Amino acid sequence: MTTELKIDVILRKITIFNFHMTLAILNRPEPEDTGLVQEI
């Protein structure tokens, strides 16, 4: 894996994580859902 690929993967993971956190805040999920979001 090149450095560029690693950076791309990390940025994607951060973007997906932020997306899920935003959804969680907007939806105000039940505790089970919050646990799932934090694992991602």
CNS distance restraints for C-alpha pairs under 8 A (distance, minus, plus):
assign (resid   1 and name CA) (resid   5 and name CA) 6.25 0.50 0.50
assign (resid   1 and name CA) (resid   6 and name CA) 6.75 0.50 0.50
assign (resid   2 and name CA) (resid   6 and name CA) 6.43 0.50 0.50
assign (resid   3 and name CA) (resid   7 and name CA) 6.22 0.50 0.50
assign (resid   4 and name CA) (resid   8 and name CA) 6.16 0.50 0.50
assign (resid   5 and name CA) (resid   9 and name CA) 6.18 0.50 0.50
assign (resid   6 and name CA) (resid  10 and name CA) 6.18 0.50 0.50
assign (resid   7 and name CA) (resid  11 and name CA) 6.08 0.50 0.50
assign (resid   8 and name CA) (resid  12 and name CA) 6.17 0.50 0.50
assign (resid   9 and name CA) (resid  13 and name CA) 6.21 0.50 0.50
assign (resid  10 and name CA) (resid  14 and name CA) 6.21 0.50 0.50
assign (resid  11 and name CA) (resid  15 and name CA) 6.08 0.50 0.50
assign (resid  12 and name CA) (resid  16 and name CA) 6.08 0.50 0.50
assign (resid  13 and name CA) (resid  17 and name CA) 5.99 0.50 0.50
assign (resid  14 and name CA) (resid  18 and name CA) 6.06 0.50 0.50
assign (resid  15 and name CA) (resid  19 and name CA) 6.10 0.50 0.50
assign (resid  16 and name CA) (resid  20 and name CA) 6.22 0.50 0.50
assign (resid  17 and name CA) (resid  21 and name CA) 6.15 0.50 0.50
assign (resid  17 and name CA) (resid  37 and name CA) 7.88 0.50 0.50
assign (resid  17 and name CA) (resid  40 and name CA) 6.39 0.50 0.50
assign (resid  18 and name CA) (resid  22 and name CA) 6.06 0.50 0.50
assign (resid  19 and name CA) (resid  23 and name CA) 6.27 0.50 0.50
assign (resid  20 and name CA) (resid  24 and name CA) 6.08 0.50 0.50
assign (resid  20 and name CA) (resid  37 and name CA) 6.25 0.50 0.50
assign (resid  21 and name CA) (resid  25 and name CA) 6.21 0.50 0.50
assign (resid  21 and name CA) (resid  37 and name CA) 6.71 0.50 0.50
assign (resid  21 and name CA) (resid  38 and name CA) 7.97 0.50 0.50
assign (resid  22 and name CA) (resid  26 and name CA) 6.16 0.50 0.50
assign (resid  23 and name CA) (resid  27 and name CA) 5.88 0.50 0.50
assign (resid  24 and name CA) (resid  28 and name CA) 5.58 0.50 0.50
assign (resid  24 and name CA) (resid  29 and name CA) 5.93 0.50 0.50
assign (resid  24 and name CA) (resid  33 and name CA) 7.89 0.50 0.50
assign (resid  24 and name CA) (resid  34 and name CA) 6.83 0.50 0.50
assign (resid  24 and name CA) (resid  37 and name CA) 7.28 0.50 0.50
assign (resid  25 and name CA) (resid  29 and name CA) 7.62 0.50 0.50
assign (resid  29 and name CA) (resid  33 and name CA) 5.61 0.50 0.50
assign (resid  29 and name CA) (resid  34 and name CA) 6.17 0.50 0.50
assign (resid  30 and name CA) (resid  34 and name CA) 6.50 0.50 0.50
assign (resid  31 and name CA) (resid  35 and name CA) 6.36 0.50 0.50
assign (resid  32 and name CA) (resid  36 and name CA) 6.54 0.50 0.50
assign (resid  33 and name CA) (resid  37 and name CA) 6.32 0.50 0.50
assign (resid  34 and name CA) (resid  38 and name CA) 6.29 0.50 0.50
assign (resid  35 and name CA) (resid  39 and name CA) 6.45 0.50 0.50
assign (resid  36 and name CA) (resid  40 and name CA) 6.74 0.50 0.50
